[in-house]
Amino acid sequence: MTFADPIATDLEQSRTRILEVAERHFRRIGYHKTSVADIAAELGMSRANIYRFFPSRTAINSSVCGLVVKEVAEIVLAIAQTDAPASKKLADLLTAIHRQSTRRLVEDRPMHQLLVAAMDGSWATINAHNEDILAILKALVREGLRTGEFKVQDADEAARGIITAFLPFFHPVLVEQRVQEGEAIAACVHAQIRFIMTALGTSDRALPEGISA
Amino acid sequence: MTFADPIATDLEQSRTRILEVAERHFRRIGYHKTSVADIAAELGMSRANIYRFFPSRTAINSSVCGLVVKEVAEIVLAIAQTDAPASKKLADLLTAIHRQSTRRLVEDRPMHQLLVAAMDGSWATINAHNEDILAILKALVREGLRTGEFKVQDADEAARGIITAFLPFFHPVLVEQRVQEGEAIAACVHAQIRFIMTALGTSDRALPEGISA
């Protein structure tokens, strides 16, 4: 039997409170305008105390970014764990990743800006998130190989191919450019998923509903 | 028999001279630090005179950008016009587009920055360039369909799929992020070209040399 370490739990609670306040400030005034002093003031702490929990301002930014992308990872994982055919799950999962990205741009601009910075600065949490998504995709491709839906030689390479081919529909900078240009994005997303399905050797008749031309 | 319109020719020469000076300034101090006054001074012109040839500062930026991407379009067209098999031309053409993009980032940073702005602002010359490249790709996919190298239902959709799937390897912002992360880009480029070839129904044995796994 193990007991939770009370000191570790206190540390975790303090970190969580700091991140909650940081996230609220980021949403209100933007991450680049939020200072560690702002966060400390709201928590009735000294700045030095904040630095006991986060080594740097960048660490706070990166951790808030981790919270934002965790939401996407949870949606993606939930789709991957359903009983649907692998090809349908892949189509749904890519559509969901795209939707989260455009939704953030339109409805949650400050967090969109945070993700732009995260991708640009290659922050630890965004890299970890990308690896998580890639791992889910690799497992999904292997699942599709077992069920005979996909026909590829190298599942890992195919998973990387999928995510790269779909990057224009979820990378924050590219999504912003696409939305600015007022492209008919939904049709483009479907077409790109069809392209990806062809690369996976999915026959036309096996394409999920809504994706077939 | 037609004669060149001397007034039109004069106008064209003046435009060319203005763009040459602008390009030189952009390379030396960056496009955002170059003022219309700088360009006018070097040409011994008034600013008002510059505006006779270009309606705005943005029009000058966009035209210089047009010169930069023209170079890429010429390389791509030259590859598309050789007698090689369509699959080899496609692989060579994508590799060349990627190479130009990384070369610019490393050796010609001011023009890289100009292209970042062009993509972000959706400037007329970059949009026209993207349409040109897409047209070349569409023709190449149709060529591959005729020779039996490619098997796709819709050549135009396939061409758009190719360019979207390869965007991470030539979009200036994404190329910069990739280079920063120090990824083994050449291997990634080859893998992505293989993924694209699979989507086009190219059999493994037909993959161009250097691209096969």
Chai-1 contact restraints between the chains, C-beta under 6 A:
chainA,res_idxA,chainB,res_idxB,connection_type,confidence,min_distance_angstrom,max_distance_angstrom,comment,restraint_id
A,S122,B,E181,contact,1.0,0.0,6.0,A-B,restraint_1
A,E157,B,A191,contact,1.0,0.0,6.0,A-B,restraint_2
A,G161,B,F195,contact,1.0,0.0,6.0,A-B,restraint_3
A,T164,B,P168,contact,1.0,0.0,6.0,A-B,restraint_4
A,T164,B,Q192,contact,1.0,0.0,6.0,A-B,restraint_5
A,A165,B,A165,contact,1.0,0.0,6.0,A-B,restraint_6
A,L167,B,P168,contact,1.0,0.0,6.0,A-B,restraint_7
A,P168,B,T164,contact,1.0,0.0,6.0,A-B,restraint_8
A,P168,B,L167,contact,1.0,0.0,6.0,A-B,restraint_9
A,V173,B,V173,contact,1.0,0.0,6.0,A-B,restraint_10
A,E181,B,S122,contact,1.0,0.0,6.0,A-B,restraint_11
A,A191,B,E157,contact,1.0,0.0,6.0,A-B,restraint_12
A,Q192,B,T164,contact,1.0,0.0,6.0,A-B,restraint_13
A,F195,B,G161,contact,1.0,0.0,6.0,A-B,restraint_14
A,F195,B,A199,contact,1.0,0.0,6.0,A-B,restraint_15
A,T198,B,A199,contact,1.0,0.0,6.0,A-B,restraint_16
A,A199,B,F195,contact,1.0,0.0,6.0,A-B,restraint_17
A,A199,B,T198,contact,1.0,0.0,6.0,A-B,restraint_18
A,A199,B,A199,contact,1.0,0.0,6.0,A-B,restraint_19
